[in-house]
Amino acid sequence: MFNILGMMDNHAERLVACYEGDTCTVDTCLVTDSSQPYETGIQSTHYNDNKWIIVEQYDDRESAQAGHDRWVKKMTTGSPATLTDVSTCEIAEFAKILGVDVNQTVENTAKEVDRPDKETKTSEST
């Protein structure tokens, strides 16, 4: 349990792609603590007090890259009204046993729709 420890200090090795805009980060990488090996997380000033939200999981690297590209487009052409955390990480599953549901839908708290006009960093591993 808690395979999250195996992911510490090696994000660059596990990275599929990362987009960092003015108000959000979309990060897709290989994980060891979930039911599927890849996931996309979003961190945004407009959702969940800028805490990470796992928005999609994938079975392979190609699906992860395609999903990452969809989420970057979605977040840069108008932020969705809500995001739903779909994490199945071991800690989330343990929390459910304790009666805490960490998979929640969070609302966009921005007063206007976020449309970042530039990308500040994109990393892709080959």
C-alpha positions, -999 to +999 in steps of 0.1 A: +000+000+000+010+036-006+031+031-038+031+069-039+065+067-022+079+052-054+070+084-073+090+108-052+117+128-068+114+113-103+086+134-120+108+141-150+112+104-157+075+098-155+064+129-174+043+125-205+036+162-210+032+194-189+015+227-198+019+257-176-003+287-184-011+319-165-037+304-143-034+266-147-010+237-150-020+205-169+003+177-160+001+141-174+025+114-161+030+078-152+018+069-117+023+039-095-005+044-069-037+042-091-058+017-109-045+029-142-009+037-150-013+072-164-033+103-152-038+139-160-040+164-131-050+200-132-039+227-108-057+260-113-064+292-093-100+288-104-107+254-089-102+237-055-082+264-039-054+257-065-050+221-053-045+193-078-075+176-093-070+143-112-094+147-142-087+116-163-068+083-162-054+062-190-042+027-198-013+036-220+011+064-229-006+072-263-040+076-247-023+098-220-008+121-246-041+124-264-059+131-231-034+157-221-038+175-254-076+175-249-073+189-214-049+216-225-073+227-253-102+225-228-084+247-202-071+272-227-102+278-248-125+285-219-124+269-185-152+243-178-178+252-152-168+222-131-140+196-128-145+162-112-117+145-094-116+109-106-085+098-086-083+061-077-050+065-059-044+043-029-048+072-004-081+081-020-093+045-017-082+043+019-100+076+027-132+060+012-129+031+037-128+057+064-159+073+050-143+103+033-152+108-004-123+126-020-137+123-055-156+155-057-168+179-084-155+214-079-168+246-095-149+272-114-146+302-090-134+327-117-156+357-122-149+354-160-141+325-182-103+319-182-087+321-216-049+321-211-034+336-242+000+321-239+018+290-229+047+296-206+062+261-206+056+229-224+076+198-216+073+165-234+095+134-229+104+114-260 
